[in-house]
Amino acid sequence: KKYLSCDYSDNGDGLNININGSLSFDIVPGFVFDDGIYIYLCNNTWKKLNFEQERYNFNLINKKTNNNLVRLCRILKLWKNTQNIDIGNILLDTYAYHFLEYSEKDYNLNTFDEMLTDFFEYLLENSRKNTFVSFDRETILKQKIDIRDVAFFSASKAQFALASANCGRSEDAINDWKRLLGCSSFINLK
């Protein structure tokens, strides 16, 4: 695919590159040490990250959940952009990680809409917290903004979409998912 244009902006910690509105990268300065620990700039302070442990834990949960962690993280980026939420991708991935790590349900592609609905309910329940431990089990992430309103809206809209699908009103479900995520093609409507 050929990208004809891109926008970039300084987000205070590094550079954000947005390609045609469909692909976005955050580039931040960082350094790696011999023990595998990375330091990077975040909110004008240097933070540390054990990337190898983070990757190991992420892959472990992703495998345990039949690749649902990767799928959920990807769809949450659509949600973030559609709802215009100022939340970092690492924090968003951390929400998804903890949701699936402690979930007792076994989601699959046929229940992805149910998983999203459960995730938004989880997000609503946890939206009052200010700090979260990343999946490397060492890094403390801070939530900069209050997301309770968008979490409530998202949980409600997902519940309506799921209920509509379960009642055979697929057109209503599709419209609810589109309003929430900007698309609906990935949802398996019953």
Solvent accessible surface area in square Angstrom, and as a share of the most:
residue,aa,sasa,rsa
1,K,197,0.84
2,K,160,0.68
3,Y,86,0.33
4,L,148,0.74
5,S,71,0.46
6,C,71,0.43
7,D,103,0.53
8,Y,159,0.60
9,S,60,0.39
10,D,115,0.60
11,N,75,0.39
12,G,47,0.45
13,D,22,0.11
14,G,18,0.17
15,L,65,0.32
16,N,35,0.18
17,I,40,0.20
18,N,50,0.26
19,I,29,0.15
20,N,74,0.38
21,G,64,0.62
22,S,79,0.51
23,L,68,0.34
24,S,56,0.36
25,F,97,0.40
26,D,76,0.39
27,I,92,0.46
28,V,60,0.35
29,P,59,0.37
30,G,41,0.40
31,F,115,0.48
32,V,90,0.52
33,F,107,0.45
34,D,161,0.83
35,D,112,0.58
36,G,18,0.17
37,I,30,0.15
38,Y,73,0.28
39,I,47,0.24
40,Y,26,0.10
41,L,36,0.18
42,C,35,0.21
43,N,69,0.35
44,N,118,0.61
45,T,73,0.42
46,W,131,0.46
47,K,57,0.24
48,K,108,0.46
49,L,21,0.10
50,N,29,0.15
51,F,73,0.30
52,E,86,0.39
53,Q,69,0.31
54,E,16,0.07
55,R,111,0.41
56,Y,132,0.50
57,N,13,0.07
58,F,33,0.14
59,N,80,0.41
60,L,94,0.47
61,I,11,0.06
62,N,17,0.09
63,K,165,0.70
64,K,128,0.54
65,T,18,0.10
66,N,86,0.44
67,N,77,0.39
68,N,1,0.01
69,L,0,0.00
70,V,41,0.24
71,R,78,0.28
72,L,0,0.00
73,C,9,0.06
74,R,170,0.62
75,I,13,0.07
76,L,0,0.00
77,K,52,0.22
78,L,78,0.39
79,W,1,0.00
80,K,36,0.15
81,N,99,0.51
82,T,58,0.34
83,Q,42,0.19
84,N,135,0.69
85,I,16,0.08
86,D,102,0.53
87,I,11,0.06
88,G,42,0.41
89,N,51,0.26
90,I,71,0.36
91,L,12,0.06
92,L,1,0.00
93,D,27,0.14
94,T,0,0.00
95,Y,2,0.01
96,A,0,0.00
97,Y,3,0.01
98,H,24,0.11
99,F,14,0.06
100,L,4,0.02
101,E,28,0.13
102,Y,150,0.57
103,S,30,0.20
104,E,178,0.80
105,K,109,0.46
106,D,117,0.61
107,Y,10,0.04
108,N,68,0.35
109,L,105,0.52
110,N,92,0.47
111,T,33,0.19
112,F,10,0.04
113,D,0,0.00
114,E,49,0.22
115,M,0,0.00
116,L,0,0.00
117,T,5,0.03
118,D,26,0.14
119,F,0,0.00
120,F,0,0.00
121,E,56,0.25
122,Y,48,0.18
123,L,0,0.00
124,L,61,0.30
125,E,135,0.61
126,N,19,0.10
127,S,4,0.02
128,R,175,0.64
129,K,106,0.45
130,N,109,0.56
131,T,66,0.39
132,F,21,0.09
133,V,61,0.35
134,S,0,0.00
135,F,11,0.05
136,D,1,0.01
137,R,113,0.41
138,E,80,0.36
139,T,9,0.05
140,I,88,0.45
141,L,20,0.10
142,K,131,0.56
143,Q,22,0.10
144,K,137,0.58
145,I,64,0.32
146,D,88,0.46
147,I,1,0.01
148,R,91,0.33
149,D,124,0.64
150,V,29,0.17
151,A,0,0.00
152,F,127,0.53
153,F,58,0.24
154,S,0,0.00
155,A,2,0.02
156,S,28,0.18
157,K,28,0.12
158,A,0,0.00
159,Q,81,0.36
160,F,129,0.54
161,A,0,0.00
162,L,27,0.14
163,A,51,0.39
164,S,3,0.02
165,A,1,0.01
166,N,89,0.46
167,C,92,0.55
168,G,57,0.55
169,R,122,0.45
170,S,47,0.30
171,E,116,0.52
172,D,65,0.33
173,A,0,0.00
174,I,48,0.24
175,N,76,0.39
176,D,23,0.12
177,W,0,0.00
178,K,103,0.43
179,R,148,0.54
180,L,0,0.00
181,L,1,0.00
182,G,51,0.49
183,C,37,0.22
184,S,13,0.08
185,S,111,0.72
186,F,60,0.25
187,I,13,0.07
188,N,60,0.31
189,L,44,0.22
190,K,125,0.53
